[in-house]
């Protein structure tokens, strides 16, 4: 994929119109220092986009620092981000620069920003607004100049409504929002992506090609793990097909999972066990279980009930056999 100046837009591959629109917006904001919020499911390429923003940004030769906010130990999160002075707390044997200082003059990527503890969010907001920070135990302020790219797979607007994420921090981070679509929304890119991943492994195992049935199976699959999952499937199947003299990869060698439908009746009744796999045709009101969290499934169930009942919460609650108060709580939780 290329931006409007003709430069390669990182390692992002695809011609889907939704993806192209996202990358066109990214190309416009890349040369600036405006904070960017990148959203998308796991495996859609958020870090690839963040790195492309850095490489096409005003400081491509500066540091590129990526921090997973969800992996920061709760008791050390402030120190990791902002640094500390020697002796400022038990175990602080030496002065340490935080990630903001490490990224100064370049790009700081805050992955899974929705996982940042609520009490740290005002401190992060202050640094973003002032460009200054104070290390834990420090007496003076330090100027930091880092381009901020925040990433999340959560619905931060919903988190703001639930007051689990600060609204002022959200609006500061979301200077420009870039959404990367899941692979199931851009199936036309799957053959090209699969060919790219085969090229990646060709030096290791030799030439391989997908037959027509394999390509059709790839395009039809659900891909809960998105591009990352597709890459792993292609690499695995290429290795497993090494015994074939013609170099072809068949649909059987892809070893794609069979998706099991989840019926709304089971969701409403709280049945613990998923129903057996059904043969096509799959009912229109079936909901896929594979690779999805309970929250994702529950949200789709309540969204379906609202659509089927013209937005009436009373009728939708009755259709799912749940109390109206419970239904309204779920609607607020999932921002429906």
Buried (B, 14 or more C-beta within 10 A) or exposed (E): BEBEEEEEBBEBBBEBEEBEEBBEBBBEBBEBBEBBBBBBBBBBBBBBBBBBBBBBBEBEEBBBBBBEBEEBEEEEBBBBBBBBBEEBEEEBEEBBBBBBBBBBBBBBBBBBBBBBEEEBBEBBBBBBEEBEBBBBBBEEEBEBEBBBBBBBBBBBBBBBBEEEBBEEBBEBBBBBBBBBBBBBBBBEBBBEBBBBBBEEBEEEBEEBBBBEEBBEBBBBBBBBBBBBBBBEBBBEBBEBBEEEEEEEBBBEBBEBEEBBBBBBEBBBEEEEEEBEEEEEEEEEEBBBBBBBEEEBBBBBBBBBBBEBBEEEBEBBBBBBEBEEEEBBEBBEBBEB
